[in-house]
Structures are given as C-alpha cells and as structure tokens.
Amino acid sequence: MPGSAQGVHPTAPSYQALLAQLSAPLRERALSLPYKLGLSSDPAAGWEAFTVQPLMYDMPRFVLDIIGDGVAPEILQRFCYAHHCAGFFGLLYDRLADGHISDAAEVSCLLPVFSRTWQEALTQATGDPAGSAVIVALATQRLVYGTARQSEALRARAISGATYAASVADKVYWLAATTVMLLERFGTSADVAGFLECFYLTLLGMQCLDDALDADEDTRLFGASYSDALGYSAGSLYCAGLLVLNEALKKLNSLELNDWIQWLITYKKALSSSRIIGEPWLDAFGGVALATELRAGTLLLHHGSR
C-alpha cells in the first residue's frame, strides 16, 4: 500500500497507486483530474489543492483514540488508502452532480472505475469482499439520494431543518464508510455509533457554514440558496452551523477523541474572519431555532448502524 514521504500530501501516493492500476486511455483521462474538475487552476495540482483539512483525508487515524494500539500500521495504511479512494470517487461524483464541468463526458467514465478501486481497497483492508461491496453500494446509494434531495430543495425553495440534516448525512456518508468498517473490525457497535454521531454533527455544522457563505453564489447559479429553502437568513444558517459544531465538540469530549477535538477547535478559530454581515441578534435567535430543527434531524438517524 502506498505511504507518503515527509512533505508529501497523503493523497498524492494514493492517487499515483490508483493511476497505476488504470489502462492507458483511462489514465490519460484521470491525469490532472482536480484541474479538470475545477478544484484547482493549476493542471499540475494534486488533490491537496482541495483536501486541505486533515480530518477529511486522514479520518481513519482520527479514531485511533477509540481502538488504541489494536491496529497494525500496515493495516491502518490500507484503510487510509481505501479512504482516499473513497475521496476520489466522492469528489468526482459531487463535481459531476454540480453540472459545472466543461467536459463531463471525458471524466464521467471514471466513476465506476473509482468505485471499483475503492471496493477493492476496502477488501484488501478488511479481508471481507462481501462487506466491502455492501458498504460501497450503500454509500453510493446515499450519496445519490442525498444529492437529489438537496437539488430538489433548491428547485422547490423549501426544505425542513430535519430533512436538510438527513440529506447532508446521506450526501457525506461515503466519507465515513471506510472508518465505519475499521471500527466494525477493531471496535464495537457502540464505537461505530459514537463515531457516526460525531461525524454527522461535524459535517452538518461544516455544511451549514459552507451553505451560508455560498448563499449569494447559489442564488446566482440556482435561483435560490439553502438558507432561502430553510426559511432563515444566511446569518442564521451560519449561527446554526456554529451551534451544531459545539454539539459535536461535546460528543467528541465524551468519547475523548483528542485529535479530532484539537482539529475542530483549530477549525472553529479559523472561522472568525468568515462572519456574515447581517442582523446579529436576529441571526442569533434564528440560529438557535434552526439548530434545534437540525438536531431533530440528526436524532432520526440510526447512529448505531450503517
């Protein structure tokens, strides 16, 4: 399994390993993929131009506080490689679904290839081909469903807080799936449940912040924003995101996931310059109300299962 040299982004050797498995025509299509997907303006850039958050590209390592020293380094590396393969697949699907790639036909053929590579990498990590096939299929199904629900929300300009939370969870589950399998092998069902609750809350909070900050752009591109669809101001959606991240921190502290805690604290500190100009008091009150709706959505999720 690929490993990263000092100073090299962890996704770089993983993507090189993936490219080495492709036929020459497919490899040509996959070269400079971050550039082709509009994630970077530099054709030579790798995935590090987009995957800047360690939690996103190194998630299996963030649960080591739960499973301790029970995972051999080479096995952990296999899970990390599988997680990266999931990332290549998920980001490709997300960009294709956005519909803003100039030549989607050139890269859309890579989707089933990346899905198969992820499944094969999971099988190598777990020794469980049937389980790997099931979780990749489930993650893909949830990704398609969550993406469709969010697109419909913008078209209809209406979505409840609970449905928004559930659709975000569906849309991002692929990012958690590999770590779920790691915990199923080396942890307990309670470990899986705790991880998923932390994951859903963290990603929901981040998504709220992103959608609040992108409100003007979404309105320009789609005619409406998620804050419009939710019936709140962009400032309230931003405040709700911060409150959800606070809930994530509480859960993380209860599980003593220290690396994740430190990452989230650092992430929140970096948000201070991203404040949305609005009506502070009204946005704060709206944020509390929306956070309550969002939390209801996360409580409907079956944290203890895939």
GUMAR-28920 format. One record per residue (C-alpha): residue number from 1; residue in one letter; x, y, z. Coordinates in Angstrom, 2 decimals. Layout:
REM residues N
rec k:NUM&r:A&x:X&y:Y&z:Z
...
This chain:
REM residues 306
rec k:1&r:M&x:0.00&y:0.00&z:0.00
rec k:2&r:P&x:1.25&y:3.50&z:-0.75
rec k:3&r:G&x:2.71&y:5.60&z:2.03
rec k:4&r:S&x:3.56&y:9.29&z:1.99
rec k:5&r:A&x:7.08&y:10.64&z:2.28
rec k:6&r:Q&x:7.76&y:13.59&z:4.53
rec k:7&r:G&x:6.41&y:16.78&z:2.96
rec k:8&r:V&x:4.17&y:14.87&z:0.53
rec k:9&r:H&x:0.40&y:15.16&z:0.91
rec k:10&r:P&x:-1.02&y:11.75&z:1.96
rec k:11&r:T&x:-3.39&y:11.64&z:-1.03
rec k:12&r:A&x:-0.57&y:12.00&z:-3.58
rec k:13&r:P&x:0.91&y:8.47&z:-3.37
rec k:14&r:S&x:-2.60&y:7.04&z:-3.10
rec k:15&r:Y&x:-3.65&y:8.67&z:-6.36
rec k:16&r:Q&x:-0.44&y:7.53&z:-8.05
rec k:17&r:A&x:-1.23&y:3.98&z:-6.93
rec k:18&r:L&x:-4.73&y:4.31&z:-8.36
rec k:19&r:L&x:-3.42&y:5.69&z:-11.66
rec k:20&r:A&x:-1.02&y:2.75&z:-11.95
rec k:21&r:Q&x:-3.99&y:0.36&z:-11.98
rec k:22&r:L&x:-5.72&y:2.07&z:-14.91
rec k:23&r:S&x:-5.47&y:1.34&z:-18.60
rec k:24&r:A&x:-3.61&y:3.92&z:-20.66
rec k:25&r:P&x:-6.79&y:5.60&z:-22.03
rec k:26&r:L&x:-8.37&y:5.84&z:-18.58
rec k:27&r:R&x:-5.11&y:7.01&z:-17.04
rec k:28&r:E&x:-4.99&y:9.86&z:-19.54
rec k:29&r:R&x:-8.49&y:10.93&z:-18.51
rec k:30&r:A&x:-7.61&y:10.70&z:-14.81
rec k:31&r:L&x:-4.43&y:12.76&z:-15.09
rec k:32&r:S&x:-4.83&y:16.34&z:-13.83
rec k:33&r:L&x:-8.31&y:15.39&z:-12.59
rec k:34&r:P&x:-8.50&y:18.07&z:-9.84
rec k:35&r:Y&x:-7.86&y:20.66&z:-12.58
rec k:36&r:K&x:-10.45&y:19.12&z:-14.90
rec k:37&r:L&x:-12.99&y:19.16&z:-12.07
rec k:38&r:G&x:-12.39&y:22.85&z:-11.42
rec k:39&r:L&x:-10.87&y:22.21&z:-7.99
rec k:40&r:S&x:-7.62&y:23.93&z:-8.96
rec k:41&r:S&x:-6.46&y:26.41&z:-11.59
rec k:42&r:D&x:-3.15&y:24.56&z:-11.90
rec k:43&r:P&x:-3.11&y:21.50&z:-14.21
rec k:44&r:A&x:-0.21&y:20.08&z:-12.19
rec k:45&r:A&x:-2.01&y:20.35&z:-8.85
rec k:46&r:G&x:-2.94&y:17.25&z:-6.90
rec k:47&r:W&x:-5.85&y:16.61&z:-4.59
rec k:48&r:E&x:-4.09&y:18.54&z:-1.83
rec k:49&r:A&x:-5.30&y:21.71&z:-3.54
rec k:50&r:F&x:-8.80&y:20.79&z:-2.36
rec k:51&r:T&x:-8.43&y:18.32&z:0.53
rec k:52&r:V&x:-6.79&y:20.74&z:2.94
rec k:53&r:Q&x:-8.48&y:19.52&z:6.14
rec k:54&r:P&x:-6.70&y:16.57&z:7.85
rec k:55&r:L&x:-9.99&y:15.22&z:9.19
rec k:56&r:M&x:-11.23&y:14.80&z:5.64
rec k:57&r:Y&x:-8.22&y:12.95&z:4.19
rec k:58&r:D&x:-6.97&y:11.16&z:7.33
rec k:59&r:M&x:-10.25&y:10.20&z:9.02
rec k:60&r:P&x:-9.27&y:6.60&z:9.96
rec k:61&r:R&x:-6.41&y:7.99&z:12.06
rec k:62&r:F&x:-8.79&y:10.27&z:13.97
rec k:63&r:V&x:-10.50&y:7.29&z:15.65
rec k:64&r:L&x:-7.33&y:5.68&z:16.99
rec k:65&r:D&x:-8.22&y:7.05&z:20.43
rec k:66&r:I&x:-11.13&y:4.59&z:20.35
rec k:67&r:I&x:-9.35&y:1.46&z:19.16
rec k:68&r:G&x:-5.95&y:2.14&z:20.66
rec k:69&r:D&x:-2.98&y:0.07&z:19.51
rec k:70&r:G&x:-5.05&y:-2.78&z:18.15
rec k:71&r:V&x:-4.40&y:-1.92&z:14.50
rec k:72&r:A&x:-1.07&y:-2.83&z:12.91
rec k:73&r:P&x:0.48&y:0.09&z:10.97
rec k:74&r:E&x:0.26&y:-1.73&z:7.64
rec k:75&r:I&x:-3.45&y:-2.47&z:8.18
rec k:76&r:L&x:-4.14&y:1.15&z:9.14
rec k:77&r:Q&x:-2.37&y:2.26&z:5.97
rec k:78&r:R&x:-4.64&y:0.01&z:3.93
rec k:79&r:F&x:-7.69&y:1.66&z:5.48
rec k:80&r:C&x:-6.22&y:5.11&z:4.81
rec k:81&r:Y&x:-5.66&y:4.16&z:1.16
rec k:82&r:A&x:-9.25&y:2.91&z:0.91
rec k:83&r:H&x:-10.44&y:6.18&z:2.47
rec k:84&r:H&x:-8.51&y:8.15&z:-0.15
rec k:85&r:C&x:-10.06&y:6.03&z:-2.91
rec k:86&r:A&x:-13.48&y:6.85&z:-1.44
rec k:87&r:G&x:-12.50&y:10.51&z:-1.58
rec k:88&r:F&x:-11.53&y:10.38&z:-5.25
rec k:89&r:F&x:-14.86&y:8.72&z:-6.03
rec k:90&r:G&x:-16.97&y:11.02&z:-3.86
rec k:91&r:L&x:-15.41&y:14.26&z:-5.08
rec k:92&r:L&x:-15.74&y:13.16&z:-8.70
rec k:93&r:Y&x:-19.42&y:12.35&z:-8.20
rec k:94&r:D&x:-20.04&y:15.64&z:-6.38
rec k:95&r:R&x:-18.48&y:17.74&z:-9.13
rec k:96&r:L&x:-20.33&y:15.86&z:-11.87
rec k:97&r:A&x:-23.60&y:16.28&z:-9.98
rec k:98&r:D&x:-23.00&y:20.04&z:-9.74
rec k:99&r:G&x:-23.10&y:20.18&z:-13.53
rec k:100&r:H&x:-20.36&y:22.77&z:-13.88
rec k:101&r:I&x:-17.63&y:20.68&z:-15.53
rec k:102&r:S&x:-16.88&y:21.85&z:-19.05
rec k:103&r:D&x:-16.26&y:18.34&z:-20.42
rec k:104&r:A&x:-18.12&y:15.95&z:-18.12
rec k:105&r:A&x:-18.12&y:13.19&z:-20.72
rec k:106&r:E&x:-14.33&y:12.97&z:-20.56
rec k:107&r:V&x:-14.28&y:12.07&z:-16.86
rec k:108&r:S&x:-17.70&y:10.54&z:-16.11
rec k:109&r:C&x:-16.43&y:7.12&z:-17.27
rec k:110&r:L&x:-14.07&y:7.19&z:-14.27
rec k:111&r:L&x:-16.90&y:6.95&z:-11.73
rec k:112&r:P&x:-17.43&y:3.15&z:-11.92
rec k:113&r:V&x:-13.67&y:2.65&z:-12.08
rec k:114&r:F&x:-13.10&y:4.70&z:-8.93
rec k:115&r:S&x:-15.97&y:2.90&z:-7.19
rec k:116&r:R&x:-14.45&y:-0.48&z:-8.03
rec k:117&r:T&x:-11.00&y:0.68&z:-6.88
rec k:118&r:W&x:-12.45&y:1.81&z:-3.55
rec k:119&r:Q&x:-14.22&y:-1.52&z:-3.08
rec k:120&r:E&x:-11.04&y:-3.46&z:-3.90
rec k:121&r:A&x:-9.02&y:-1.32&z:-1.48
rec k:122&r:L&x:-11.58&y:-1.96&z:1.28
rec k:123&r:T&x:-11.40&y:-5.68&z:0.59
rec k:124&r:Q&x:-7.63&y:-5.54&z:0.94
rec k:125&r:A&x:-8.00&y:-3.72&z:4.25
rec k:126&r:T&x:-10.76&y:-5.86&z:5.75
rec k:127&r:G&x:-10.45&y:-9.25&z:4.07
rec k:128&r:D&x:-14.23&y:-9.03&z:3.62
rec k:129&r:P&x:-15.19&y:-8.70&z:-0.07
rec k:130&r:A&x:-18.92&y:-9.11&z:0.55
rec k:131&r:G&x:-18.99&y:-6.50&z:3.34
rec k:132&r:S&x:-16.91&y:-4.11&z:1.24
rec k:133&r:A&x:-19.31&y:-4.44&z:-1.69
rec k:134&r:V&x:-22.30&y:-3.79&z:0.57
rec k:135&r:I&x:-20.92&y:-0.64&z:2.20
rec k:136&r:V&x:-19.71&y:0.88&z:-1.10
rec k:137&r:A&x:-23.16&y:0.22&z:-2.60
rec k:138&r:L&x:-24.85&y:1.75&z:0.46
rec k:139&r:A&x:-22.61&y:4.81&z:0.45
rec k:140&r:T&x:-23.22&y:5.33&z:-3.27
rec k:141&r:Q&x:-26.98&y:4.96&z:-2.83
rec k:142&r:R&x:-26.99&y:7.50&z:-0.01
rec k:143&r:L&x:-24.81&y:9.89&z:-1.99
rec k:144&r:V&x:-27.17&y:9.81&z:-4.97
rec k:145&r:Y&x:-30.25&y:10.16&z:-2.75
rec k:146&r:G&x:-28.84&y:12.96&z:-0.59
rec k:147&r:T&x:-27.64&y:14.91&z:-3.62
rec k:148&r:A&x:-31.05&y:14.60&z:-5.29
rec k:149&r:R&x:-32.88&y:15.75&z:-2.16
rec k:150&r:Q&x:-30.69&y:18.83&z:-1.83
rec k:151&r:S&x:-31.09&y:19.69&z:-5.51
rec k:152&r:E&x:-34.85&y:19.35&z:-5.18
rec k:153&r:A&x:-34.78&y:21.65&z:-2.13
rec k:154&r:L&x:-33.22&y:24.41&z:-4.21
rec k:155&r:R&x:-35.69&y:23.89&z:-7.05
rec k:156&r:A&x:-38.66&y:23.93&z:-4.67
rec k:157&r:R&x:-37.09&y:26.57&z:-2.40
rec k:158&r:A&x:-38.33&y:24.56&z:0.58
rec k:159&r:I&x:-36.77&y:22.05&z:2.96
rec k:160&r:S&x:-37.23&y:21.43&z:6.67
rec k:161&r:G&x:-34.29&y:21.58&z:9.03
rec k:162&r:A&x:-34.66&y:17.88&z:9.84
rec k:163&r:T&x:-34.73&y:16.90&z:6.16
rec k:164&r:Y&x:-31.73&y:19.15&z:5.43
rec k:165&r:A&x:-29.76&y:17.43&z:8.20
rec k:166&r:A&x:-30.71&y:13.97&z:6.95
rec k:167&r:S&x:-29.85&y:14.84&z:3.35
rec k:168&r:V&x:-26.42&y:16.14&z:4.39
rec k:169&r:A&x:-25.81&y:12.89&z:6.29
rec k:170&r:D&x:-26.75&y:10.87&z:3.21
rec k:171&r:K&x:-24.63&y:13.01&z:0.93
rec k:172&r:V&x:-21.44&y:12.71&z:3.02
rec k:173&r:Y&x:-21.75&y:9.13&z:4.31
rec k:174&r:W&x:-19.19&y:7.93&z:1.75
rec k:175&r:L&x:-16.63&y:9.93&z:3.70
rec k:176&r:A&x:-17.36&y:7.90&z:6.85
rec k:177&r:A&x:-17.90&y:4.47&z:5.33
rec k:178&r:T&x:-14.28&y:3.26&z:5.36
rec k:179&r:T&x:-13.83&y:4.29&z:9.00
rec k:180&r:V&x:-17.09&y:2.53&z:9.87
rec k:181&r:M&x:-15.57&y:-0.70&z:8.54
rec k:182&r:L&x:-12.37&y:-0.05&z:10.51
rec k:183&r:L&x:-14.39&y:0.31&z:13.72
rec k:184&r:E&x:-16.55&y:-2.71&z:12.93
rec k:185&r:R&x:-13.40&y:-4.81&z:12.68
rec k:186&r:F&x:-11.42&y:-3.43&z:15.62
rec k:187&r:G&x:-14.06&y:-1.78&z:17.83
rec k:188&r:T&x:-17.61&y:-2.31&z:18.99
rec k:189&r:S&x:-21.09&y:-1.36&z:17.78
rec k:190&r:A&x:-21.05&y:1.41&z:20.40
rec k:191&r:D&x:-17.82&y:2.72&z:18.88
rec k:192&r:V&x:-19.46&y:2.86&z:15.45
rec k:193&r:A&x:-22.48&y:4.67&z:16.89
rec k:194&r:G&x:-20.34&y:7.23&z:18.71
rec k:195&r:F&x:-18.17&y:7.84&z:15.66
rec k:196&r:L&x:-21.17&y:8.36&z:13.38
rec k:197&r:E&x:-22.77&y:10.84&z:15.75
rec k:198&r:C&x:-19.55&y:12.86&z:15.89
rec k:199&r:F&x:-19.17&y:12.58&z:12.13
rec k:200&r:Y&x:-22.73&y:13.64&z:11.31
rec k:201&r:L&x:-22.63&y:16.61&z:13.68
rec k:202&r:T&x:-19.22&y:17.78&z:12.45
rec k:203&r:L&x:-20.08&y:17.51&z:8.76
rec k:204&r:L&x:-23.54&y:19.03&z:9.28
rec k:205&r:G&x:-22.06&y:22.03&z:11.05
rec k:206&r:M&x:-19.46&y:22.49&z:8.32
rec k:207&r:Q&x:-22.10&y:22.18&z:5.61
rec k:208&r:C&x:-24.26&y:24.83&z:7.27
rec k:209&r:L&x:-21.31&y:27.21&z:7.30
rec k:210&r:D&x:-20.45&y:26.49&z:3.67
rec k:211&r:D&x:-24.05&y:26.91&z:2.51
rec k:212&r:A&x:-24.39&y:30.16&z:4.46
rec k:213&r:L&x:-21.21&y:31.58&z:2.95
rec k:214&r:D&x:-22.23&y:30.39&z:-0.54
rec k:215&r:A&x:-25.77&y:31.83&z:-0.33
rec k:216&r:D&x:-25.18&y:34.62&z:-2.85
rec k:217&r:E&x:-23.41&y:32.32&z:-5.30
rec k:218&r:D&x:-26.13&y:29.65&z:-5.01
rec k:219&r:T&x:-28.77&y:32.28&z:-5.66
rec k:220&r:R&x:-26.90&y:33.38&z:-8.77
rec k:221&r:L&x:-26.41&y:29.82&z:-10.05
rec k:222&r:F&x:-29.65&y:28.14&z:-8.98
rec k:223&r:G&x:-32.06&y:31.00&z:-8.27
rec k:224&r:A&x:-32.21&y:30.20&z:-4.54
rec k:225&r:S&x:-29.97&y:29.38&z:-1.59
rec k:226&r:Y&x:-30.27&y:26.74&z:1.13
rec k:227&r:S&x:-30.98&y:29.45&z:3.69
rec k:228&r:D&x:-33.90&y:30.55&z:1.48
rec k:229&r:A&x:-35.14&y:26.97&z:1.26
rec k:230&r:L&x:-34.88&y:26.58&z:5.04
rec k:231&r:G&x:-36.74&y:29.85&z:5.61
rec k:232&r:Y&x:-33.91&y:31.53&z:7.53
rec k:233&r:S&x:-31.32&y:34.19&z:6.79
rec k:234&r:A&x:-27.83&y:33.18&z:5.73
rec k:235&r:G&x:-26.63&y:34.62&z:9.04
rec k:236&r:S&x:-28.98&y:32.32&z:10.97
rec k:237&r:L&x:-27.74&y:29.31&z:8.99
rec k:238&r:Y&x:-24.18&y:30.31&z:9.85
rec k:239&r:C&x:-25.03&y:30.66&z:13.55
rec k:240&r:A&x:-26.80&y:27.30&z:13.48
rec k:241&r:G&x:-23.67&y:25.73&z:11.99
rec k:242&r:L&x:-21.57&y:27.04&z:14.87
rec k:243&r:L&x:-24.06&y:25.65&z:17.40
rec k:244&r:V&x:-24.02&y:22.24&z:15.72
rec k:245&r:L&x:-20.22&y:22.24&z:15.84
rec k:246&r:N&x:-20.45&y:22.98&z:19.58
rec k:247&r:E&x:-22.65&y:19.87&z:19.91
rec k:248&r:A&x:-20.02&y:17.91&z:18.01
rec k:249&r:L&x:-17.35&y:19.10&z:20.44
rec k:250&r:K&x:-19.43&y:17.94&z:23.41
rec k:251&r:K&x:-19.80&y:14.48&z:21.91
rec k:252&r:L&x:-16.12&y:14.33&z:20.97
rec k:253&r:N&x:-15.15&y:15.25&z:24.52
rec k:254&r:S&x:-17.35&y:12.50&z:25.92
rec k:255&r:L&x:-15.54&y:9.96&z:23.72
rec k:256&r:E&x:-12.11&y:11.52&z:24.35
rec k:257&r:L&x:-11.32&y:11.75&z:20.64
rec k:258&r:N&x:-8.49&y:14.17&z:21.33
rec k:259&r:D&x:-7.01&y:14.62&z:17.85
rec k:260&r:W&x:-10.46&y:15.31&z:16.44
rec k:261&r:I&x:-11.17&y:17.76&z:19.27
rec k:262&r:Q&x:-7.99&y:19.71&z:18.59
rec k:263&r:W&x:-8.68&y:19.76&z:14.87
rec k:264&r:L&x:-12.21&y:21.09&z:15.40
rec k:265&r:I&x:-11.05&y:23.78&z:17.84
rec k:266&r:T&x:-8.49&y:24.94&z:15.29
rec k:267&r:Y&x:-11.08&y:24.85&z:12.51
rec k:268&r:K&x:-13.50&y:26.98&z:14.51
rec k:269&r:K&x:-10.83&y:29.56&z:15.35
rec k:270&r:A&x:-10.13&y:29.99&z:11.64
rec k:271&r:L&x:-13.78&y:30.91&z:11.07
rec k:272&r:S&x:-13.57&y:34.23&z:12.90
rec k:273&r:S&x:-12.82&y:36.09&z:9.66
rec k:274&r:S&x:-15.73&y:34.47&z:7.81
rec k:275&r:R&x:-18.57&y:36.15&z:9.68
rec k:276&r:I&x:-21.59&y:37.09&z:7.59
rec k:277&r:I&x:-22.76&y:40.67&z:7.87
rec k:278&r:G&x:-26.41&y:40.68&z:8.88
rec k:279&r:E&x:-28.61&y:41.43&z:11.87
rec k:280&r:P&x:-26.61&y:39.85&z:14.73
rec k:281&r:W&x:-29.45&y:39.47&z:17.23
rec k:282&r:L&x:-31.99&y:38.23&z:14.71
rec k:283&r:D&x:-29.45&y:35.87&z:13.18
rec k:284&r:A&x:-28.55&y:34.51&z:16.61
rec k:285&r:F&x:-32.17&y:33.85&z:17.55
rec k:286&r:G&x:-32.84&y:32.28&z:14.17
rec k:287&r:G&x:-29.69&y:30.17&z:14.54
rec k:288&r:V&x:-30.91&y:28.72&z:17.84
rec k:289&r:A&x:-34.28&y:27.81&z:16.32
rec k:290&r:L&x:-32.70&y:26.28&z:13.21
rec k:291&r:A&x:-30.11&y:24.34&z:15.23
rec k:292&r:T&x:-32.99&y:22.76&z:17.16
rec k:293&r:E&x:-34.58&y:21.65&z:13.88
rec k:294&r:L&x:-31.28&y:20.31&z:12.59
rec k:295&r:R&x:-30.63&y:18.39&z:15.79
rec k:296&r:A&x:-34.02&y:16.74&z:15.41
rec k:297&r:G&x:-32.84&y:15.54&z:12.01
rec k:298&r:T&x:-29.67&y:14.02&z:13.40
rec k:299&r:L&x:-31.63&y:12.24&z:16.13
rec k:300&r:L&x:-33.67&y:10.49&z:13.44
rec k:301&r:L&x:-30.52&y:8.90&z:12.03
rec k:302&r:H&x:-29.66&y:5.35&z:13.06
rec k:303&r:H&x:-26.25&y:6.07&z:14.55
rec k:304&r:G&x:-25.65&y:2.51&z:15.61
rec k:305&r:S&x:-25.91&y:1.07&z:12.10
rec k:306&r:R&x:-24.58&y:1.78&z:8.66
